[in-house]
Amino acid sequence: MHFDRELDVKGLNCPLPILRTKKALSEMSPGEVLHVLATDPGSVKDFQAFARQTGNELLSGADLNQALPTAIFEFYLKRK
């Protein structure tokens, strides 16, 4: 998927992935897409709630490495 900016928040736990995502989105233009990589298992629900509460669109969320000891979660958010 095409994205305009990437944010790596692997190794960070709640609430840091959301806070860094919020900051990154605030620096982007409406319609631009942010690609986020995270390792916090709670980030799946956190990003869903974040999108609902802020109006930014969660285009995709997936677990990239289900077989590895540490899962990597990938999210694409479109700035409102």
Secondary structure by P-SEA (a helix, b strand, c coil): ccccbbbbbcccccaaaaaaaaaaaaaccccbbbbbbbcccaaaaaaaaaaaaccccccccccccccccbbbbbbbbbcc
